[in-house]
Amino acid sequence: MKILQKMKINFRRLREDGGWTLGQLAEKSGYSAAAINGLERHGRGSPRLQARLLELLAPETRRGGDIIRAAFERKNRSDAAAQLRELEREIAALQKIHARLLEVHNRGSVLPRPRPRAR
């Protein structure tokens, strides 16, 4: 999610200002301390992790976390829809191939018949 990356939220400052230790936040959020530390130090973290931490560290942003989570879930659904469309195209192509094979089978072999051997 580009939204949170553009916001440049300082999760470490939020955590320290709230009096949370890394361990406490990990326990309360359900994410590992390593995941939270990676987010604090390098900005690496899933949108769900970021939204969950915002809910805990800055309760006034709870609505913002809900909006971010909803956007992430919409993106996942649109990705699934795109994958479904791609599968439907592949199925249609396979059905055409299958129809062509049936047509050839019903008509007979497309390969030339072998010539009788000369004796």
Backbone as a chain_set.jsonl record, in Angstrom:
{"seq": "MKILQKMKINFRRLREDGGWTLGQLAEKSGYSAAAINGLERHGRGSPRLQARLLELLAPETRRGGDIIRAAFERKNRSDAAAQLRELEREIAALQKIHARLLEVHNRGSVLPRPRPRAR", "coords": {"N": [[0.84, -1.176, 0.0], [0.73, 2.036, -0.997], [-0.103, 4.254, 0.335], [0.54, 4.326, 3.135], [3.306, 4.278, 2.91], [3.852, 6.722, 1.739], [3.058, 8.376, 3.784], [4.995, 8.17, 5.7], [5.185, 7.231, 8.443], [6.372, 7.331, 11.716], [6.847, 4.726, 13.392], [8.346, 3.796, 15.549], [8.686, 6.075, 17.148], [6.01, 6.594, 17.802], [5.484, 4.289, 19.278], [7.341, 4.487, 21.423], [6.569, 6.955, 22.519], [4.087, 6.267, 23.453], [4.759, 4.655, 25.521], [5.19, 1.955, 25.159], [6.863, -1.189, 25.058], [8.882, -3.046, 22.745], [8.385, -5.772, 22.946], [5.932, -5.814, 24.374], [4.236, -4.613, 22.521], [4.424, -6.415, 20.436], [3.254, -8.679, 21.596], [0.641, -7.756, 22.118], [-0.232, -7.017, 19.558], [-0.09, -9.308, 18.033], [1.79, -9.824, 16.176], [5.207, -10.634, 15.321], [8.079, -9.579, 17.242], [10.269, -9.166, 15.638], [9.124, -8.589, 13.148], [7.859, -6.166, 13.696], [10.057, -4.635, 14.468], [11.461, -4.625, 12.045], [9.721, -3.074, 10.54], [9.866, -0.654, 11.957], [12.596, 0.012, 11.683], [13.28, -0.253, 8.942], [11.097, 0.298, 7.434], [9.727, -1.793, 6.378], [6.97, -3.737, 6.081], [3.801, -5.351, 6.212], [0.702, -3.985, 4.934], [-1.364, -4.694, 6.634], [-0.081, -5.176, 9.069], [0.892, -2.593, 9.563], [-1.522, -1.171, 9.755], [-2.643, -2.431, 11.996], [-0.796, -1.767, 14.007], [-1.11, 0.99, 14.023], [-3.715, 1.144, 14.997], [-3.311, 0.295, 17.627], [-1.271, 1.99, 18.632], [-2.03, 4.582, 18.07], [-4.932, 5.273, 18.785], [-6.793, 7.117, 17.863], [-6.562, 7.027, 15.173], [-7.949, 4.896, 14.315], [-10.095, 4.694, 12.515], [-8.736, 5.388, 10.197], [-7.04, 3.169, 9.979], [-8.944, 1.218, 9.436], [-9.797, 2.077, 6.945], [-7.454, 1.771, 5.447], [-7.068, -1.01, 5.667], [-9.388, -1.907, 4.358], [-8.899, -0.942, 1.787], [-6.657, -2.489, 1.127], [-7.788, -5.055, 1.153], [-9.627, -4.754, -0.938], [-7.846, -4.487, -3.042], [-6.687, -7.038, -3.04], [-8.946, -8.528, -3.753], [-9.398, -7.503, -6.319], [-7.08, -8.356, -7.561], [-7.507, -11.101, -7.452], [-9.746, -11.251, -9.07], [-8.63, -10.49, -11.518], [-6.88, -12.626, -11.901], [-8.758, -14.66, -12.145], [-10.05, -13.893, -14.524], [-7.916, -14.261, -16.304], [-7.558, -17.051, -16.073], [-10.019, -17.845, -17.131], [-9.681, -17.021, -19.803], [-7.597, -18.747, -20.54], [-8.92, -21.213, -20.265], [-10.867, -20.942, -22.266], [-9.203, -20.909, -24.517], [-8.126, -23.486, -24.346], [-10.471, -24.949, -24.688], [-11.035, -24.368, -27.355], [-8.87, -25.613, -28.585], [-9.413, -28.245, -27.839], [-11.87, -28.647, -29.183], [-10.98, -28.47, -31.813], [-9.279, -30.701, -31.909], [-11.168, -32.736, -31.536], [-12.624, -32.403, -33.871], [-10.713, -33.079, -35.816], [-10.279, -35.719, -35.042], [-12.797, -36.877, -35.517], [-12.971, -36.599, -38.266], [-10.925, -38.036, -39.179], [-7.538, -39.18, -39.378], [-5.068, -36.682, -39.637], [-2.622, -37.11, -40.469], [-0.615, -38.417, -43.08], [-1.378, -41.595, -44.522], [0.645, -44.466, -43.917], [2.838, -45.661, -46.466], [2.649, -48.685, -48.26], [5.163, -51.133, -47.755], [7.814, -51.761, -49.932], [8.504, -54.86, -51.443]], "CA": [[0.0, 0.0, 0.0], [1.527, 3.237, -1.154], [-0.616, 5.303, 1.222], [1.337, 4.4, 4.355], [4.689, 4.601, 2.561], [3.911, 8.161, 1.511], [2.831, 9.084, 5.041], [6.251, 8.1, 6.472], [4.845, 7.171, 9.862], [7.472, 6.902, 12.575], [6.236, 3.785, 14.333], [9.152, 3.727, 16.776], [8.357, 7.234, 17.985], [4.666, 6.359, 18.332], [5.586, 3.245, 20.307], [8.049, 5.015, 22.597], [5.74, 7.999, 23.122], [2.974, 5.6, 24.145], [5.287, 3.879, 26.637], [5.17, 0.528, 24.816], [8.117, -1.852, 24.683], [8.729, -3.838, 21.535], [7.766, -7.031, 23.36], [4.521, -5.579, 24.702], [3.517, -4.337, 21.279], [4.372, -7.681, 19.702], [2.274, -9.535, 22.256], [-0.696, -7.186, 21.96], [-0.617, -6.939, 18.144], [-0.134, -10.626, 17.412], [2.893, -9.916, 15.222], [6.475, -10.873, 15.996], [8.903, -8.396, 17.52], [11.136, -8.982, 14.468], [8.342, -7.914, 12.106], [7.656, -4.772, 14.123], [11.368, -3.995, 14.401], [11.738, -4.387, 10.626], [8.905, -1.931, 10.136], [10.409, 0.556, 12.581], [13.938, 0.345, 11.209], [13.455, -0.228, 7.487], [9.845, 0.612, 6.754], [9.2, -3.012, 5.76], [5.872, -4.323, 6.84], [2.568, -5.455, 5.44], [-0.3, -2.975, 5.276], [-2.141, -5.157, 7.795], [0.75, -4.913, 10.247], [0.901, -1.15, 9.788], [-2.852, -0.758, 10.229], [-2.82, -2.952, 13.363], [0.017, -0.955, 14.92], [-1.758, 2.3, 14.146], [-4.871, 0.99, 15.892], [-2.838, 0.174, 19.012], [-0.415, 3.103, 19.052], [-2.733, 5.856, 17.909], [-6.336, 4.87, 18.658], [-7.581, 8.112, 17.129], [-6.456, 6.716, 13.742], [-8.615, 3.604, 14.075], [-10.85, 4.788, 11.251], [-7.732, 5.337, 9.132], [-6.625, 1.772, 9.855], [-10.031, 0.504, 8.762], [-9.779, 2.482, 5.537], [-6.282, 1.141, 4.833], [-7.343, -2.448, 5.578], [-10.402, -2.099, 3.317], [-8.229, -0.738, 0.494], [-5.809, -3.657, 0.91], [-8.656, -6.183, 0.82], [-10.153, -4.508, -2.28], [-6.761, -4.794, -3.98], [-6.591, -8.496, -3.124], [-10.09, -9.014, -4.532], [-9.213, -7.152, -7.729], [-6.046, -9.261, -8.056], [-8.154, -12.401, -7.636], [-10.612, -11.124, -10.241], [-7.756, -10.499, -12.687], [-6.409, -14.003, -12.069], [-9.894, -15.425, -12.631], [-10.212, -13.56, -15.952], [-6.822, -14.922, -17.022], [-7.892, -18.478, -16.131], [-11.126, -18.007, -18.072], [-9.103, -16.925, -21.148], [-6.87, -19.985, -20.787], [-9.918, -22.268, -20.453], [-11.46, -20.739, -23.589], [-8.208, -21.348, -25.5], [-8.069, -24.954, -24.273], [-11.702, -25.47, -25.279], [-10.87, -24.279, -28.813], [-7.943, -26.683, -28.964], [-10.147, -29.495, -27.677], [-12.837, -28.733, -30.277], [-10.207, -28.749, -33.034], [-8.839, -32.095, -31.831], [-12.342, -33.577, -31.792], [-12.931, -32.264, -35.294], [-9.721, -33.877, -36.52], [-10.526, -37.123, -34.699], [-14.008, -37.328, -36.192], [-12.73, -36.584, -39.699], [-9.886, -39.021, -39.457], [-6.177, -38.717, -39.108], [-4.535, -35.651, -40.524], [-1.322, -37.59, -40.925], [-0.757, -39.298, -44.244], [-1.278, -43.023, -44.228], [1.942, -44.988, -44.328], [2.869, -46.386, -47.733], [3.044, -50.082, -48.094], [6.595, -51.367, -47.991], [8.161, -52.489, -51.163], [9.101, -56.155, -51.09]], "C": [[0.884, 1.238, 0.0], [1.118, 4.328, -0.166], [0.276, 5.45, 2.451], [2.791, 4.729, 4.058], [4.842, 6.106, 2.361], [3.774, 8.951, 2.804], [4.088, 9.105, 5.906], [5.981, 8.156, 7.981], [6.042, 6.66, 10.643], [6.886, 6.018, 13.678], [7.029, 3.682, 15.634], [8.808, 4.884, 17.707], [6.966, 7.071, 18.601], [4.716, 5.348, 19.479], [6.228, 3.791, 21.577], [7.241, 6.1, 23.301], [4.572, 7.409, 23.909], [3.433, 4.762, 25.323], [5.279, 2.367, 26.395], [6.602, 0.017, 24.61], [7.829, -2.655, 23.421], [8.009, -5.161, 21.851], [6.284, -6.887, 23.668], [3.689, -5.387, 23.431], [3.38, -5.613, 20.444], [3.288, -8.582, 20.28], [0.847, -9.045, 21.989], [-1.166, -7.217, 20.499], [-0.781, -8.3, 17.496], [0.922, -10.804, 16.335], [4.187, -10.114, 15.993], [7.212, -9.554, 16.227], [9.815, -8.109, 16.326], [10.398, -8.244, 13.349], [8.151, -6.435, 12.449], [8.967, -4.005, 14.036], [11.744, -3.69, 12.944], [10.955, -3.201, 10.096], [9.485, -0.63, 10.693], [11.744, 0.973, 11.953], [14.023, 0.569, 9.71], [12.193, 0.121, 6.713], [9.231, -0.59, 6.053], [8.118, -3.599, 6.646], [4.605, -4.333, 6.014], [1.608, -4.332, 5.827], [-1.139, -3.39, 6.488], [-1.384, -4.913, 9.089], [0.711, -3.424, 10.573], [-0.439, -0.667, 10.336], [-3.072, -1.21, 11.666], [-2.029, -2.118, 14.364], [-0.585, 0.436, 15.096], [-2.958, 2.23, 15.084], [-4.428, 0.97, 17.351], [-2.112, 1.428, 19.493], [-1.113, 4.456, 18.986], [-4.212, 5.559, 17.697], [-7.19, 5.865, 17.88], [-7.517, 7.857, 15.621], [-7.176, 5.422, 13.395], [-9.387, 3.62, 12.763], [-9.89, 4.742, 10.072], [-7.238, 3.924, 8.901], [-7.674, 0.949, 9.142], [-10.043, 0.817, 7.271], [-8.628, 1.798, 4.81], [-6.526, -0.354, 4.646], [-8.345, -2.727, 4.461], [-9.778, -1.933, 1.93], [-7.363, -1.939, 0.143], [-6.657, -4.856, 0.492], [-9.284, -6.008, -0.561], [-9.108, -4.851, -3.332], [-6.622, -6.296, -4.142], [-7.736, -9.068, -3.942], [-9.912, -8.697, -5.996], [-8.118, -8.016, -8.338], [-6.649, -10.629, -8.335], [-9.054, -12.36, -8.868], [-9.781, -11.148, -11.523], [-7.236, -11.912, -12.956], [-7.535, -14.88, -12.618], [-10.126, -15.158, -14.115], [-9.14, -14.242, -16.795], [-7.096, -16.42, -17.149], [-9.023, -18.737, -17.119], [-10.635, -17.911, -19.515], [-8.363, -18.215, -21.507], [-7.831, -21.148, -21.029], [-10.538, -22.152, -21.843], [-10.493, -21.212, -24.677], [-8.108, -22.871, -25.515], [-9.319, -25.581, -24.879], [-11.642, -25.422, -26.802], [-9.953, -25.387, -29.311], [-8.65, -28.033, -28.895], [-11.147, -29.689, -28.819], [-12.129, -29.074, -31.583], [-9.736, -30.199, -33.049], [-9.998, -33.051, -32.088], [-12.711, -33.572, -33.272], [-11.988, -33.135, -36.12], [-9.975, -35.358, -36.276], [-11.738, -37.662, -35.467], [-13.823, -37.42, -37.705], [-11.759, -37.68, -40.081], [-8.534, -38.391, -39.236], [-5.772, -37.648, -40.107], [-3.168, -36.058, -41.049], [-1.515, -38.476, -42.145], [-0.629, -40.757, -43.826], [0.089, -43.522, -44.679], [1.817, -45.774, -45.644], [3.216, -47.843, -47.485], [4.523, -50.258, -48.449], [6.784, -52.14, -49.292], [8.845, -53.795, -50.761], [10.243, -56.496, -51.924]], "O": [[1.689, 1.44, 0.909], [1.907, 5.224, 0.133], [0.718, 6.551, 2.777], [3.45, 5.388, 4.862], [5.844, 6.693, 2.768], [4.302, 10.057, 2.921], [4.228, 9.978, 6.763], [6.492, 9.025, 8.687], [6.654, 5.662, 10.265], [6.487, 6.496, 14.741], [6.445, 3.5, 16.702], [8.657, 4.694, 18.913], [6.765, 7.371, 19.778], [4.074, 5.531, 20.513], [5.717, 3.581, 22.677], [7.223, 6.165, 24.53], [4.128, 7.98, 24.905], [2.607, 4.213, 26.052], [5.355, 1.59, 27.346], [7.444, 0.72, 24.05], [6.673, -2.906, 23.078], [7.135, -5.597, 21.103], [5.476, -7.729, 23.277], [2.592, -5.927, 23.295], [2.343, -5.852, 19.825], [2.501, -9.174, 19.542], [-0.04, -9.837, 21.671], [-2.35, -7.418, 20.229], [-1.521, -8.443, 16.524], [0.946, -11.828, 15.653], [4.261, -9.8, 17.181], [7.007, -8.566, 15.522], [10.105, -6.95, 16.031], [10.971, -7.381, 12.683], [8.27, -5.568, 11.584], [8.993, -2.86, 13.584], [12.28, -2.622, 12.649], [11.465, -2.416, 9.298], [9.581, 0.37, 9.982], [11.982, 2.159, 11.722], [14.737, 1.457, 9.245], [12.214, 0.225, 5.487], [8.325, -0.44, 5.233], [8.347, -3.912, 7.814], [4.365, -3.43, 5.212], [1.696, -3.791, 6.93], [-1.57, -2.544, 7.271], [-1.968, -4.494, 10.088], [0.518, -3.041, 11.727], [-0.488, 0.142, 11.263], [-3.626, -0.463, 12.472], [-2.528, -1.799, 15.443], [-0.568, 0.991, 16.194], [-3.19, 3.145, 15.873], [-5.085, 1.555, 18.212], [-2.312, 1.875, 20.623], [-0.809, 5.361, 19.763], [-4.697, 5.587, 16.566], [-8.206, 5.485, 17.299], [-8.323, 8.405, 14.869], [-7.023, 4.909, 12.286], [-9.332, 2.662, 11.993], [-10.194, 4.123, 9.052], [-7.034, 3.516, 7.758], [-7.344, 0.08, 8.334], [-10.271, -0.063, 6.441], [-8.796, 1.303, 3.695], [-6.225, -0.905, 3.587], [-8.173, -3.679, 3.7], [-10.089, -2.689, 1.009], [-7.334, -2.365, -1.011], [-6.284, -5.591, -0.423], [-9.46, -6.987, -1.287], [-9.422, -5.425, -4.375], [-6.457, -6.784, -5.259], [-7.534, -9.986, -4.737], [-10.237, -9.525, -6.847], [-8.206, -8.38, -9.511], [-6.333, -11.25, -9.35], [-9.117, -13.33, -9.624], [-10.187, -11.761, -12.51], [-7.161, -12.341, -14.108], [-7.294, -15.745, -13.461], [-10.372, -16.089, -14.881], [-9.43, -14.745, -17.88], [-6.888, -16.998, -18.217], [-8.998, -19.723, -17.856], [-11.122, -18.648, -20.373], [-8.479, -18.716, -22.625], [-7.586, -21.979, -21.903], [-10.716, -23.161, -22.525], [-10.911, -21.844, -25.647], [-8.015, -23.476, -26.583], [-9.238, -26.631, -25.516], [-12.138, -26.328, -27.47], [-10.224, -26.02, -30.332], [-8.501, -28.865, -29.79], [-11.253, -30.788, -29.364], [-12.628, -29.879, -32.369], [-9.788, -30.857, -34.088], [-9.835, -34.059, -32.775], [-13.063, -34.604, -33.845], [-12.427, -33.847, -37.024], [-9.895, -36.163, -37.204], [-11.7, -38.771, -36.0], [-14.465, -38.247, -38.353], [-11.79, -38.185, -41.203], [-8.424, -37.202, -38.94], [-6.109, -37.726, -41.288], [-2.626, -35.43, -41.959], [-2.497, -39.215, -42.221], [0.117, -41.102, -42.911], [0.627, -43.067, -45.689], [0.821, -46.455, -45.888], [3.995, -48.167, -46.588], [5.044, -49.594, -49.345], [6.012, -53.026, -49.66], [9.666, -53.819, -49.844], [10.846, -57.554, -51.744]]}, "num_chains": 1, "name": "protein.A"}
